[in-house]
Amino acid sequence: MNIVFLLVSGIFNVGQVDSVTNGFASIEYRDLKNDIAYIDVSLQGAACKVSEGDTVIFNSQKIVDCL
């Protein structure tokens, strides 16, 4: 599947990493209503090394790419 389709359909989101603590990244992103939302996503199985301030593509279970 095309990554643009997955982003537009809400299967994946783009957000910025606020903090990395105890194996989880706290990510700030815009939800489908364009409200600011936060989620903690496990770093286990992350597709890249994540640091504070990184922009990432993610779903509720893992980070799938860093931009």
C-alpha positions in Angstrom: 0.0 0.0 0.0 1.1 3.5 -0.6 2.3 5.4 2.5 0.3 8.5 1.4 -2.9 6.5 1.4 -2.1 5.1 4.8 -1.5 8.6 6.2 -4.6 10.1 4.7 -6.8 7.2 5.8 -5.5 7.6 9.4 -3.9 4.2 9.6 -0.6 5.9 10.2 0.1 9.3 11.7 2.9 11.8 11.6 4.1 13.4 14.8 7.0 14.9 16.8 8.7 13.0 19.6 8.3 15.0 22.9 10.3 12.6 25.1 11.9 9.2 25.2 11.5 7.4 28.6 11.6 3.7 29.7 11.4 2.3 26.2 8.5 4.5 25.1 8.3 7.6 22.9 5.8 10.3 23.8 4.6 11.7 20.5 2.6 14.9 19.8 0.5 14.8 16.7 -2.7 16.2 15.0 -5.7 13.8 15.1 -8.3 13.5 12.4 -10.2 16.5 13.9 -7.0 18.5 13.7 -6.7 18.7 17.5 -3.4 18.2 19.2 -3.1 14.7 20.7 -0.5 12.7 22.5 0.3 9.0 22.5 3.0 6.8 24.1 4.4 4.3 21.6 6.8 1.5 22.4 10.3 1.7 20.9 10.4 -2.0 20.6 10.5 -2.8 16.8 10.9 0.8 15.9 12.2 1.2 12.3 14.8 3.9 13.4 16.7 5.3 16.4 14.3 7.8 18.0 15.4 11.0 19.8 13.5 14.0 21.2 12.4 16.4 18.5 12.4 13.7 15.7 9.5 13.6 13.3 8.1 10.1 13.0 5.5 8.1 11.2 3.7 5.8 13.6 0.6 3.8 14.5 -0.7 2.9 17.9 1.8 0.0 18.3 5.1 1.1 16.8 7.1 3.7 14.9 7.4 2.8 11.3 9.8 5.5 10.0 11.7 8.6 10.9 11.6 11.7 8.7 
